[in-house]
Amino acid sequence: MPIHSPSHFSTQPLTRRICQFTRLLLAWLALSSFGVVFAAAPESSTSALLLAKYTSLADRLQKNPYQRPLYLDSTESGTDIEGDIYAVVDYPFATVNAGLSDPANWCDVLSLHLNTKYCRAAPDNKKAVLHVSIGNKYSQPLEDAYQLEFTYRVTAATAKYLEIQLSADKGPMGTRNYRIQLQATPLTNGRTFLHMTYFYAYGWAGRIAMKTYLATIGSGKVGFTIAGRQYNGQPEYIRGMRGLVERNAMRYYLAIDAYLGASAAPPAQQLNKRLQSWFTATEQYPRQLHEMQRTAYIDMKLSEYFRQQTLQ
């Protein structure tokens, strides 16, 4: 399906066009929350830097509001947004390396997100491409979803370090320069330290669409960073673009964790285990992540999964 351009909506009322622009942008931004690409560096030095970061974050990984060893941060400038998640997962590095260095398995991760309607990994010469369809958070025909492609590369996969990069030069409504990176290195006691970083830039159309969304149906949504305190001492969470990327960064971290947790189950049970685990984990943060009831989510995702198998 071709990517829609602004001219596709030119005959529609302005309000409807803005809403459609906003939905496409939100779904794209949701899908991009995995991690950004840095310049290539020797495996030994990057692994050492990642372990040094683990050491520096030791207190924050142990004492935080996430109920798990995780640190999340985000920043925003005038034309781009950036974020980081650092987390310890209770899986051996060999399990993480074997699972996440296969692009087809990333489709199992991506598909846990509400907005992902289809994902297929396909070889393209010497690289892999993820063909992804994104849409709204409810059941949706594929012809109404937005299709995009991520170039996927494993840039390092050794016994001590894993680095995966995905990239997309362009997105809808002037968004551009998506760079996605996942880094991982082993810790003691069969655990692994993960780092996801993400970056994208956006233009005028994207800014207008986001302002419209954040001023209307997205006005009550928040992220995880505590920006202040209310008069009664309750936390005041970050909002706006930073809130958006923090929510989706958490969703994708939980998707990775759910995928890894289900990988040891018998193959016939893995899909249901992934779905149940992801939903249970997101419900730990209802203020930020609750969108629908469990039954509705499971039914939708099972339907999307079987549709995908039929198409493939």
Backbone bond lengths (Angstrom), bond angles and torsions (degrees), N, CA, C in turn:
res aa  C-N    CA-C-N  psi(-1)  N-CA   C-N-CA  omega(-1)  CA-C   N-CA-C  phi
1 M - - - 1.453 - - 1.515 109.44 -
2 P 1.322 119.48 131.46 1.457 120.51 -178.65 1.513 112.08 -69.14
3 I 1.320 115.94 151.70 1.458 121.41 176.37 1.521 108.48 -72.17
4 H 1.323 116.49 131.27 1.451 120.47 -179.42 1.519 110.48 -71.35
5 S 1.289 116.73 138.02 1.458 122.01 173.60 1.512 108.45 -104.28
6 P 1.365 118.61 165.74 1.459 120.18 179.79 1.520 112.83 -55.35
7 S 1.358 118.57 -30.28 1.454 119.93 -178.47 1.522 112.18 -65.63
8 H 1.328 116.51 -22.01 1.459 121.09 178.48 1.518 111.18 -60.05
9 F 1.315 117.24 -28.01 1.457 121.98 -175.07 1.524 112.34 -104.19
10 S 1.347 117.79 7.85 1.450 120.27 -168.00 1.521 113.16 -64.46
11 T 1.333 118.75 -25.75 1.451 120.45 -178.18 1.518 112.66 -91.81
12 Q 1.322 117.97 1.08 1.444 121.45 -178.17 1.521 110.30 -94.65
13 P 1.354 117.99 155.89 1.463 120.31 176.97 1.523 111.04 -56.15
14 L 1.327 116.45 149.43 1.452 121.66 -175.27 1.523 111.88 -57.97
15 T 1.334 117.32 -44.14 1.470 120.13 -177.67 1.518 110.52 -61.96
16 R 1.335 116.71 -41.70 1.461 119.72 -179.55 1.523 110.62 -67.29
17 R 1.343 116.67 -38.31 1.456 119.67 178.15 1.520 111.33 -61.27
18 I 1.323 115.61 -44.46 1.465 119.62 -179.61 1.521 110.13 -62.53
19 C 1.336 116.93 -41.48 1.470 119.46 179.75 1.521 111.41 -63.92
20 Q 1.360 116.88 -40.89 1.459 119.37 178.83 1.523 110.71 -67.31
21 F 1.332 117.21 -42.34 1.461 120.58 174.95 1.516 110.01 -55.31
22 T 1.339 115.69 -45.82 1.465 120.48 -176.57 1.512 111.40 -63.27
23 R 1.344 117.58 -44.48 1.469 120.04 -179.25 1.519 111.22 -62.43
24 L 1.329 116.93 -41.90 1.459 119.53 178.66 1.511 111.46 -63.93
25 L 1.334 115.86 -43.56 1.461 119.24 -179.10 1.510 111.40 -65.09
26 L 1.333 117.51 -42.91 1.463 120.81 -179.20 1.523 110.91 -62.45
27 A 1.325 116.33 -43.11 1.464 118.74 179.37 1.514 110.57 -63.93
28 W 1.341 116.91 -41.33 1.471 120.35 178.82 1.522 110.96 -63.75
29 L 1.336 116.36 -44.91 1.458 119.20 179.98 1.526 110.64 -64.66
30 A 1.340 115.77 -37.13 1.458 118.87 177.40 1.511 111.06 -59.73
31 L 1.330 115.90 -40.48 1.460 120.16 -176.11 1.514 112.00 -74.55
32 S 1.315 118.02 -15.89 1.463 119.59 -173.00 1.509 113.90 -93.39
33 S 1.340 116.97 3.50 1.453 117.66 -170.09 1.519 113.53 -88.55
34 F 1.314 118.02 62.59 1.460 121.51 178.36 1.502 113.29 -116.55
35 G 1.294 120.38 -40.28 1.438 119.12 -176.66 1.500 114.19 154.24
36 V 1.388 119.18 145.50 1.466 120.70 -172.24 1.512 114.26 -99.15
37 V 1.331 116.23 160.84 1.450 122.18 -174.67 1.516 110.92 -91.79
38 F 1.293 118.29 128.16 1.451 123.23 172.00 1.528 109.29 -101.61
39 A 1.316 116.14 168.89 1.463 119.99 175.01 1.525 109.65 -62.89
40 A 1.330 115.62 145.74 1.460 120.33 -177.91 1.518 111.19 -63.30
41 A 1.324 116.37 143.35 1.464 122.15 179.16 1.514 108.01 -143.20
42 P 1.334 118.56 158.51 1.460 120.90 178.51 1.516 111.51 -56.54
43 E 1.342 114.91 144.19 1.467 119.46 -176.69 1.509 112.57 -58.25
44 S 1.316 118.71 -40.44 1.464 121.24 -177.20 1.516 111.48 -64.36
45 S 1.320 117.43 -40.69 1.457 120.01 -178.40 1.520 111.65 -72.93
46 T 1.329 117.60 -39.61 1.455 119.44 179.52 1.522 111.08 -67.41
47 S 1.318 117.49 -38.32 1.454 120.36 176.18 1.521 110.84 -63.47
48 A 1.332 116.80 -42.60 1.461 120.56 179.14 1.519 111.03 -63.97
49 L 1.332 117.12 -40.56 1.461 120.53 177.86 1.521 111.49 -63.59
50 L 1.324 116.30 -39.06 1.460 119.98 179.30 1.526 110.88 -66.38
51 L 1.323 116.95 -40.52 1.464 120.18 177.16 1.526 111.35 -67.05
52 A 1.333 117.02 -36.16 1.462 120.35 176.39 1.527 110.32 -63.65
53 K 1.334 116.82 -38.88 1.463 119.84 177.13 1.516 110.89 -65.23
54 Y 1.321 116.45 -39.14 1.463 120.46 176.32 1.526 110.56 -58.26
55 T 1.316 116.80 -44.61 1.458 120.87 179.44 1.520 111.30 -63.19
56 S 1.321 116.64 -42.67 1.466 120.13 -177.75 1.525 112.46 -68.82
57 L 1.332 116.88 -24.51 1.461 121.01 -179.14 1.528 112.81 -98.06
58 A 1.314 117.77 8.78 1.464 121.34 -172.56 1.525 112.67 -52.30
59 D 1.332 117.42 -47.83 1.466 120.32 -178.79 1.523 111.86 -65.30
60 R 1.329 116.90 -41.77 1.461 120.37 -178.09 1.520 111.84 -70.92
61 L 1.316 116.81 -30.42 1.457 119.44 176.96 1.529 111.38 -70.75
62 Q 1.316 116.52 -28.75 1.461 120.77 -179.45 1.524 112.58 -87.50
63 K 1.325 117.02 -33.80 1.460 121.70 -175.74 1.528 108.85 -122.32
64 N 1.328 116.06 101.14 1.459 121.47 -179.22 1.521 108.88 -158.78
65 P 1.325 118.23 169.85 1.472 120.52 -178.26 1.514 114.52 -86.42
66 Y 1.338 118.45 6.37 1.455 120.91 -171.89 1.523 114.29 -89.22
67 Q 1.320 117.99 -7.39 1.463 122.82 -178.35 1.522 112.26 62.96
68 R 1.317 116.84 25.20 1.456 123.30 179.37 1.526 107.53 -164.49
69 P 1.335 119.29 158.47 1.470 121.09 -179.21 1.526 111.19 -73.79
70 L 1.316 116.27 92.16 1.459 122.08 -173.45 1.514 110.18 -150.12
71 Y 1.319 115.58 141.79 1.468 122.46 173.66 1.516 108.28 -128.87
72 L 1.321 117.22 130.95 1.460 122.69 -177.46 1.523 109.10 -127.53
73 D 1.340 115.92 137.77 1.457 120.92 177.39 1.528 108.62 -145.38
74 S 1.326 116.59 157.36 1.460 121.03 178.35 1.521 109.31 -152.53
75 T 1.341 115.67 152.24 1.454 122.21 176.73 1.521 108.73 -140.30
76 E 1.326 116.13 155.99 1.456 121.51 179.75 1.517 109.72 -140.48
77 S 1.334 116.07 136.11 1.455 121.29 172.92 1.525 108.25 -114.49
78 G 1.327 117.20 -166.50 1.450 119.40 -177.00 1.504 114.61 -70.32
79 T 1.333 118.61 -25.89 1.468 121.24 -174.56 1.518 114.12 -129.23
80 D 1.318 119.32 0.43 1.460 119.61 -179.45 1.513 110.21 -152.43
81 I 1.310 114.52 170.21 1.459 121.21 179.96 1.515 109.05 -140.55
82 E 1.316 116.47 146.26 1.459 121.92 -172.94 1.516 109.00 -142.56
83 G 1.312 116.54 148.53 1.452 119.99 179.44 1.514 112.79 -153.92
84 D 1.321 116.22 164.20 1.464 122.78 -179.82 1.511 110.15 -141.37
85 I 1.308 115.08 141.48 1.466 122.07 166.13 1.513 107.89 -127.68
86 Y 1.315 116.06 128.66 1.460 123.68 171.47 1.521 106.64 -115.94
87 A 1.323 116.89 133.09 1.463 119.30 -176.40 1.517 111.14 -152.81
88 V 1.318 115.52 149.65 1.465 122.83 172.42 1.518 107.58 -102.26
89 V 1.329 116.55 127.71 1.463 120.68 176.46 1.519 108.90 -113.03
90 D 1.315 115.95 148.13 1.470 121.65 -174.98 1.523 111.52 -89.56
91 Y 1.329 116.23 51.19 1.453 121.96 177.39 1.522 108.31 -134.05
92 P 1.329 117.35 141.97 1.470 119.89 177.54 1.521 110.97 -59.44
93 F 1.320 115.39 150.85 1.457 119.86 -179.86 1.523 111.52 -58.96
94 A 1.333 117.45 -35.82 1.464 120.02 179.10 1.528 111.32 -60.48
95 T 1.328 117.25 -36.80 1.460 121.32 177.76 1.521 110.59 -67.30
96 V 1.322 116.80 -44.12 1.466 121.49 178.75 1.527 110.14 -63.39
97 N 1.331 116.19 -45.82 1.459 121.47 -178.26 1.531 110.58 -61.09
98 A 1.329 116.26 -49.37 1.459 120.29 -177.46 1.522 111.88 -65.34
99 G 1.329 116.53 -38.73 1.459 119.86 -176.43 1.509 113.98 -74.97
100 L 1.334 117.23 -46.03 1.459 120.58 -171.05 1.519 114.00 -91.65
101 S 1.323 118.76 -4.90 1.461 120.45 176.58 1.524 112.27 -89.95
102 D 1.312 117.55 6.81 1.458 122.97 175.78 1.525 108.39 -109.74
103 P 1.330 118.48 117.40 1.470 119.70 -176.29 1.521 113.79 -59.68
104 A 1.338 117.67 -33.04 1.462 119.83 179.25 1.520 111.20 -61.58
105 N 1.333 116.91 -33.23 1.455 120.19 178.73 1.524 111.79 -69.60
106 W 1.324 116.88 -28.14 1.461 119.50 176.17 1.519 111.01 -65.17
107 C 1.328 116.95 -29.39 1.461 118.14 174.38 1.529 110.55 -64.12
108 D 1.328 117.47 -36.24 1.463 120.02 175.66 1.527 111.02 -64.69
109 V 1.325 116.56 -33.62 1.467 120.58 176.44 1.522 110.54 -71.27
110 L 1.330 116.46 -53.95 1.461 121.23 -176.94 1.520 112.26 -57.73
111 S 1.319 116.34 -36.50 1.463 120.29 -173.44 1.516 113.40 -70.67
112 L 1.313 118.22 -11.92 1.454 119.90 176.44 1.525 111.85 -71.84
113 H 1.321 116.77 -24.34 1.463 120.59 -178.66 1.521 110.24 -69.00
114 L 1.322 116.23 144.84 1.458 121.83 -178.88 1.524 112.76 -55.96
115 N 1.343 117.24 -38.36 1.460 121.08 -172.34 1.521 114.56 -83.84
116 T 1.336 118.41 -11.58 1.462 120.82 -178.22 1.516 109.62 -84.27
117 K 1.336 116.37 118.66 1.455 122.02 -176.84 1.522 112.77 -103.95
118 Y 1.326 117.59 -16.59 1.460 121.56 -177.64 1.520 107.93 -166.60
119 C 1.334 116.46 144.18 1.461 120.78 175.39 1.522 108.69 -153.72
120 R 1.336 115.83 131.01 1.456 120.96 177.34 1.523 108.74 -140.67
121 A 1.316 116.62 131.45 1.460 122.07 177.08 1.516 108.49 -94.44
122 A 1.333 116.34 131.93 1.469 120.74 -179.00 1.516 109.34 -139.92
123 P 1.359 117.66 140.02 1.461 120.09 177.15 1.519 111.23 -71.10
124 D 1.316 116.19 145.44 1.466 122.46 176.73 1.520 106.98 -139.62
125 N 1.349 116.31 93.25 1.462 122.26 -173.20 1.525 109.52 59.98
126 K 1.351 117.93 -116.10 1.462 121.20 -176.47 1.528 113.00 -98.28
127 K 1.325 117.44 6.96 1.453 119.92 179.63 1.521 109.45 -129.00
128 A 1.309 115.81 166.75 1.454 121.34 176.19 1.522 108.91 -105.79
129 V 1.307 115.01 150.65 1.458 121.27 178.72 1.523 108.09 -126.57
130 L 1.320 116.19 133.81 1.455 121.44 174.23 1.525 108.25 -98.25
131 H 1.324 116.06 115.67 1.459 121.93 175.69 1.530 107.28 -91.15
132 V 1.308 116.36 115.39 1.457 121.75 -171.04 1.518 110.07 -126.26
133 S 1.327 116.07 139.04 1.461 121.87 172.18 1.523 108.09 -114.87
134 I 1.313 115.48 130.11 1.467 120.13 -179.28 1.517 109.24 -123.85
135 G 1.315 115.30 151.42 1.452 119.61 -178.95 1.505 111.43 -156.79
136 N 1.333 116.58 -146.90 1.456 119.09 -179.91 1.531 109.92 -83.10
137 K 1.307 116.57 -178.53 1.465 120.39 -174.22 1.525 113.25 -84.45
138 Y 1.333 117.58 0.79 1.458 121.26 179.84 1.530 110.25 -111.17
139 S 1.320 116.66 177.26 1.456 120.88 176.79 1.526 109.04 -60.17
140 Q 1.336 115.89 140.44 1.456 119.74 -172.38 1.524 110.24 -155.72
141 P 1.324 118.86 137.49 1.470 120.47 174.03 1.522 110.35 -62.76
142 L 1.324 116.61 144.93 1.461 120.11 -178.28 1.523 112.01 -63.40
143 E 1.335 117.30 -30.82 1.458 118.27 -179.59 1.525 112.29 -67.15
144 D 1.319 117.06 -16.62 1.456 120.50 177.30 1.523 112.34 -94.92
145 A 1.330 117.60 -4.84 1.464 121.89 -179.48 1.524 109.81 -87.46
146 Y 1.319 115.07 170.50 1.473 122.67 -176.54 1.527 108.35 -106.79
147 Q 1.308 117.55 125.02 1.464 121.70 -176.81 1.520 110.92 -98.12
148 L 1.322 115.49 138.47 1.459 121.49 176.93 1.515 109.50 -147.28
149 E 1.321 115.90 169.21 1.459 121.69 179.86 1.516 110.41 -130.31
150 F 1.317 115.87 132.99 1.456 122.47 171.93 1.523 109.08 -107.80
151 T 1.315 117.80 127.02 1.453 121.22 168.31 1.522 108.21 -76.80
152 Y 1.326 115.59 130.74 1.471 122.15 -172.48 1.528 109.51 -119.10
153 R 1.316 116.69 130.00 1.473 121.25 177.76 1.527 109.82 -139.66
154 V 1.308 116.29 136.98 1.465 121.82 166.42 1.523 105.94 -93.46
155 T 1.318 117.77 107.37 1.463 120.93 -175.50 1.524 112.61 -90.03
156 A 1.331 117.90 -14.63 1.466 121.64 174.93 1.519 108.29 -157.87
157 A 1.323 116.64 133.20 1.463 121.54 177.25 1.516 107.63 -150.88
158 T 1.335 116.22 91.55 1.451 122.10 -179.78 1.520 109.37 -124.34
159 A 1.322 116.41 -174.60 1.463 120.31 179.54 1.519 112.38 -72.00
160 K 1.355 117.59 -11.55 1.458 121.07 -175.31 1.525 113.97 -122.71
161 Y 1.330 116.51 -9.28 1.464 117.00 -171.57 1.518 110.13 -157.61
162 L 1.340 115.47 138.92 1.460 122.99 175.57 1.519 109.05 -130.17
163 E 1.325 116.18 133.71 1.459 120.49 175.94 1.519 108.82 -138.73
164 I 1.320 115.60 126.82 1.458 122.79 -178.40 1.522 108.40 -125.25
165 Q 1.334 115.68 136.38 1.453 120.58 -179.59 1.528 110.33 -127.17
166 L 1.312 115.38 136.44 1.453 122.90 170.99 1.524 107.25 -124.13
167 S 1.320 116.70 148.23 1.464 118.55 -177.94 1.512 110.98 -148.91
168 A 1.318 114.83 148.42 1.460 123.05 174.13 1.521 107.10 -147.34
169 D 1.325 116.42 123.95 1.461 120.19 -175.00 1.514 112.91 -73.71
170 K 1.324 116.52 -33.23 1.461 119.77 -174.46 1.512 111.13 -133.06
171 G 1.322 114.66 148.30 1.444 122.07 172.98 1.515 109.35 -131.93
172 P 1.329 118.37 -176.71 1.459 121.12 -178.32 1.522 112.48 -70.47
173 M 1.316 116.04 151.31 1.463 123.29 171.32 1.515 113.36 56.17
174 G 1.325 116.56 41.64 1.450 119.41 173.37 1.509 115.60 85.44
175 T 1.335 119.68 -0.31 1.460 120.05 174.37 1.518 108.73 -72.45
176 R 1.339 117.09 147.34 1.459 120.00 -171.46 1.527 110.52 -159.42
177 N 1.329 114.67 172.86 1.465 123.30 171.86 1.529 112.88 55.34
178 Y 1.321 116.15 48.14 1.463 119.63 175.56 1.525 109.00 -76.38
179 R 1.297 115.60 126.31 1.459 121.62 177.53 1.528 107.74 -131.73
180 I 1.326 115.74 123.60 1.467 121.85 -171.94 1.520 109.41 -123.21
181 Q 1.321 117.05 132.68 1.466 120.27 -179.27 1.524 111.50 -142.82
182 L 1.296 115.18 138.55 1.461 122.51 170.43 1.513 108.09 -122.23
183 Q 1.327 117.27 130.17 1.463 122.75 174.49 1.518 108.95 -120.96
184 A 1.332 116.64 147.21 1.461 121.20 178.85 1.516 109.68 -149.32
185 T 1.334 115.37 146.12 1.463 120.78 177.12 1.526 108.54 -148.50
186 P 1.335 118.64 148.79 1.470 120.11 -175.92 1.520 112.77 -74.23
187 L 1.332 115.00 148.31 1.455 123.59 171.07 1.526 108.30 -116.39
188 T 1.315 116.71 -177.47 1.462 120.80 177.98 1.526 110.34 -77.05
189 N 1.308 115.91 166.56 1.465 123.13 174.54 1.525 113.10 59.87
190 G 1.331 116.25 34.09 1.452 119.80 174.16 1.505 115.79 69.97
191 R 1.319 117.95 25.73 1.465 121.55 179.03 1.532 110.42 -109.61
192 T 1.331 115.66 168.12 1.459 121.86 -179.52 1.516 109.70 -136.87
193 F 1.325 115.80 141.90 1.461 122.01 177.57 1.524 108.86 -102.38
194 L 1.337 116.35 124.64 1.456 122.77 -178.35 1.524 111.27 -111.36
195 H 1.306 115.50 146.28 1.467 122.07 172.60 1.521 108.65 -132.80
196 M 1.327 116.26 121.35 1.459 121.77 173.64 1.527 108.07 -115.56
197 T 1.316 116.14 128.15 1.456 121.50 177.57 1.514 108.64 -127.85
198 Y 1.311 117.55 147.60 1.449 120.00 -177.48 1.526 110.71 -143.28
199 F 1.339 115.97 150.72 1.461 121.86 179.67 1.523 109.01 -152.10
200 Y 1.292 116.98 139.14 1.459 121.24 169.01 1.521 108.61 -153.99
201 A 1.315 115.16 156.88 1.457 121.85 177.46 1.523 108.77 -112.85
202 Y 1.324 116.38 156.66 1.451 120.06 -179.79 1.524 110.16 -141.86
203 G 1.327 115.62 154.81 1.456 122.09 -177.37 1.512 112.62 -107.85
204 W 1.331 114.43 -161.15 1.460 120.70 -174.55 1.516 111.96 -61.96
205 A 1.349 117.21 -47.54 1.461 120.32 -176.98 1.526 111.31 -61.14
206 G 1.325 115.64 -42.73 1.458 119.37 178.38 1.510 112.52 -63.44
207 R 1.333 117.01 -40.03 1.459 121.07 179.50 1.535 110.88 -63.11
208 I 1.346 116.17 -43.98 1.460 119.82 179.74 1.521 111.02 -63.95
209 A 1.338 116.27 -44.34 1.459 119.97 -179.79 1.520 111.21 -61.39
210 M 1.336 116.20 -43.41 1.463 119.43 -178.70 1.518 111.68 -67.38
211 K 1.333 117.57 -40.21 1.468 119.81 178.08 1.522 110.99 -61.69
212 T 1.334 115.81 -38.46 1.463 119.96 178.14 1.524 110.46 -63.77
213 Y 1.329 115.96 -47.68 1.467 120.42 -179.98 1.525 111.53 -62.12
214 L 1.324 116.67 -47.69 1.460 120.87 -175.06 1.521 112.47 -69.50
215 A 1.334 116.58 -20.47 1.457 120.12 178.12 1.521 112.72 -90.63
216 T 1.351 116.81 -8.84 1.458 119.75 -176.22 1.527 110.40 -122.52
217 I 1.332 116.90 -104.33 1.468 119.36 -173.08 1.522 112.85 -68.92
218 G 1.334 117.65 -19.66 1.460 119.97 178.95 1.511 113.97 -97.04
219 S 1.326 117.20 8.89 1.470 119.67 -173.63 1.522 113.20 -66.93
220 G 1.325 117.27 -26.07 1.460 119.25 -178.43 1.509 114.61 -93.48
221 K 1.325 117.55 -1.22 1.462 120.86 -176.13 1.520 110.92 -85.40
222 V 1.336 115.68 143.40 1.461 121.44 -176.93 1.514 110.36 -133.37
223 G 1.331 115.75 164.03 1.449 122.07 174.04 1.521 110.59 -98.28
224 F 1.344 115.81 -151.02 1.458 121.23 -175.29 1.528 113.49 -109.96
225 T 1.318 117.81 -23.95 1.464 120.36 -179.30 1.525 110.06 -68.28
226 I 1.312 116.73 132.02 1.459 121.48 178.19 1.529 108.68 -83.69
227 A 1.333 115.85 113.94 1.461 121.33 -176.86 1.523 112.59 -91.84
228 G 1.316 117.25 -13.99 1.462 120.93 -179.13 1.522 109.63 175.47
229 R 1.323 115.17 -167.03 1.455 121.10 179.90 1.522 110.21 -128.57
230 Q 1.323 116.25 143.68 1.444 121.50 174.62 1.521 109.67 -77.54
231 Y 1.317 117.10 173.18 1.469 121.39 -177.54 1.516 112.35 -61.03
232 N 1.364 116.88 -26.89 1.457 120.95 -179.79 1.529 113.05 -93.81
233 G 1.329 116.25 7.95 1.449 120.68 177.68 1.511 115.15 90.22
234 Q 1.340 118.28 -6.14 1.454 121.30 179.48 1.532 110.09 -72.20
235 P 1.337 117.50 148.79 1.468 119.43 -176.83 1.523 112.62 -68.34
236 E 1.308 115.85 145.56 1.458 123.50 172.31 1.529 106.57 -107.98
237 Y 1.326 117.02 112.41 1.458 121.24 -172.54 1.532 111.45 -87.50
238 I 1.323 114.38 155.30 1.454 121.15 178.69 1.526 109.41 -61.99
239 R 1.320 115.91 146.05 1.454 121.40 179.23 1.527 109.78 -122.48
240 G 1.311 117.60 -163.91 1.452 121.86 174.20 1.515 113.14 67.42
241 M 1.333 115.40 -151.77 1.461 121.43 -177.33 1.520 111.92 -61.85
242 R 1.326 117.45 -39.53 1.459 119.33 179.05 1.524 110.91 -64.24
243 G 1.308 116.59 -38.97 1.458 119.15 176.35 1.509 111.79 -61.87
244 L 1.335 116.64 -40.24 1.464 121.46 179.34 1.524 111.81 -61.81
245 V 1.327 117.66 -50.35 1.459 119.01 -177.01 1.525 111.53 -70.27
246 E 1.327 117.76 -29.91 1.457 118.94 176.64 1.521 111.16 -67.03
247 R 1.311 117.53 -40.84 1.471 119.84 178.56 1.524 111.22 -61.43
248 N 1.316 115.98 -45.35 1.450 118.61 -176.89 1.520 113.02 -76.16
249 A 1.325 117.21 -31.16 1.462 119.15 172.69 1.523 110.21 -60.02
250 M 1.334 116.50 -43.30 1.456 119.81 178.68 1.524 111.16 -65.35
251 R 1.319 117.12 -40.67 1.466 119.58 178.78 1.528 111.36 -59.21
252 Y 1.328 116.41 -41.21 1.454 118.64 -177.77 1.519 112.76 -77.81
253 Y 1.303 117.67 -32.37 1.459 118.35 172.06 1.525 110.12 -60.90
254 L 1.337 116.13 -45.15 1.459 119.94 179.04 1.525 111.46 -65.00
255 A 1.337 117.16 -30.09 1.462 120.20 176.34 1.521 111.13 -68.07
256 I 1.323 117.08 -42.44 1.464 120.54 176.38 1.521 110.08 -60.77
257 D 1.327 116.32 -45.51 1.459 120.82 -179.53 1.529 111.01 -62.85
258 A 1.327 116.96 -41.59 1.461 120.65 179.08 1.526 111.37 -66.20
259 Y 1.329 116.60 -39.48 1.463 119.68 178.38 1.530 110.57 -63.35
260 L 1.316 116.86 -47.82 1.459 120.41 -179.29 1.528 110.96 -63.32
261 G 1.314 116.52 -39.03 1.456 120.19 -179.66 1.513 113.27 -66.11
262 A 1.327 116.92 -29.90 1.469 120.87 -178.43 1.518 112.92 -87.98
263 S 1.323 117.60 -11.50 1.466 120.04 -172.13 1.528 113.23 -66.52
264 A 1.332 117.76 -22.62 1.466 120.43 179.63 1.525 112.76 -86.09
265 A 1.319 118.03 -9.84 1.460 121.28 -179.35 1.527 109.83 -75.93
266 P 1.331 118.17 159.67 1.468 120.20 173.81 1.528 109.91 -55.83
267 P 1.330 118.19 143.09 1.467 121.13 -175.44 1.524 114.28 -49.91
268 A 1.320 117.38 -39.31 1.459 120.10 -177.46 1.524 113.03 -67.92
269 Q 1.323 116.77 -17.72 1.463 120.92 -177.82 1.525 113.49 -102.44
270 Q 1.315 117.46 -8.32 1.457 120.06 -171.23 1.521 113.38 -66.24
271 L 1.314 117.99 -42.29 1.464 119.97 -178.42 1.520 111.42 -59.77
272 N 1.325 116.96 -51.69 1.460 119.88 -179.03 1.526 111.24 -62.57
273 K 1.328 116.80 -38.44 1.458 119.48 179.27 1.527 111.17 -64.72
274 R 1.338 116.85 -41.16 1.463 119.93 177.43 1.526 110.92 -60.51
275 L 1.319 116.05 -47.59 1.466 120.02 -177.14 1.519 111.56 -64.13
276 Q 1.321 116.46 -46.47 1.465 119.87 -179.46 1.526 111.46 -64.07
277 S 1.330 116.63 -42.45 1.466 120.37 -178.37 1.524 111.44 -66.11
278 W 1.341 116.56 -42.26 1.465 119.50 -179.62 1.518 110.78 -63.36
279 F 1.327 117.17 -46.40 1.457 119.37 -178.05 1.525 111.13 -64.38
280 T 1.323 116.72 -42.97 1.468 120.28 178.74 1.530 110.47 -59.48
281 A 1.333 116.76 -42.84 1.462 120.21 -178.97 1.530 111.58 -65.79
282 T 1.336 117.77 -41.89 1.468 119.10 -179.46 1.519 111.63 -65.56
283 E 1.316 116.90 -30.15 1.460 119.75 -179.61 1.521 112.57 -72.36
284 Q 1.332 117.67 -8.03 1.470 119.83 171.20 1.520 111.21 -68.74
285 Y 1.336 116.84 -17.00 1.465 122.10 -177.64 1.525 109.66 -127.69
286 P 1.328 118.15 62.98 1.474 120.22 -173.82 1.523 113.27 -63.64
287 R 1.330 117.92 -31.92 1.475 119.48 179.84 1.515 111.05 -60.33
288 Q 1.319 117.25 -36.14 1.456 121.02 -177.23 1.533 113.34 -97.23
289 L 1.332 118.31 -38.01 1.461 120.09 -163.08 1.524 116.12 -115.72
290 H 1.315 119.10 -11.38 1.475 118.10 -176.45 1.528 110.16 -70.22
291 E 1.353 116.16 129.20 1.459 121.92 179.17 1.525 112.87 -130.31
292 M 1.335 118.05 -31.50 1.464 120.88 -176.84 1.521 109.36 -156.67
293 Q 1.320 116.06 173.36 1.450 121.21 179.36 1.526 110.11 -80.48
294 R 1.332 115.90 157.47 1.459 121.67 -176.14 1.534 112.06 -56.76
295 T 1.325 117.12 -48.43 1.464 120.01 -177.03 1.522 111.78 -58.97
296 A 1.333 116.65 -41.87 1.462 120.67 179.51 1.528 110.73 -64.30
297 Y 1.327 116.42 -40.79 1.464 119.92 179.47 1.526 111.48 -65.78
298 I 1.326 117.36 -48.05 1.464 121.22 -178.11 1.520 110.38 -62.54
299 D 1.323 117.53 -45.44 1.461 120.66 -179.65 1.530 111.02 -61.11
300 M 1.318 117.35 -43.72 1.458 121.26 -179.92 1.523 111.02 -62.50
301 K 1.330 116.61 -46.52 1.457 119.91 -176.41 1.525 112.66 -69.78
302 L 1.322 117.71 -35.78 1.458 119.88 175.39 1.528 110.69 -64.42
303 S 1.319 116.36 -41.12 1.458 120.40 177.80 1.527 110.87 -62.98
304 E 1.326 117.31 -42.61 1.462 120.77 178.46 1.522 111.46 -65.51
305 Y 1.322 116.14 -38.17 1.467 119.92 179.74 1.523 110.87 -63.34
306 F 1.326 117.28 -48.17 1.461 119.98 -177.99 1.528 111.03 -68.68
307 R 1.311 117.86 -33.18 1.468 120.28 174.91 1.530 110.04 -63.41
308 Q 1.317 115.48 -41.14 1.458 119.74 179.49 1.522 111.67 -64.83
309 Q 1.319 117.34 -41.50 1.475 119.76 178.46 1.523 110.94 -62.87
310 T 1.320 116.92 -37.71 1.458 120.81 179.32 1.529 110.68 -65.01
311 L 1.326 116.57 -44.12 1.452 120.92 -178.07 1.527 111.78 -67.51
312 Q 1.326 117.10 -33.80 1.458 119.90 -178.47 1.525 111.69 -78.80
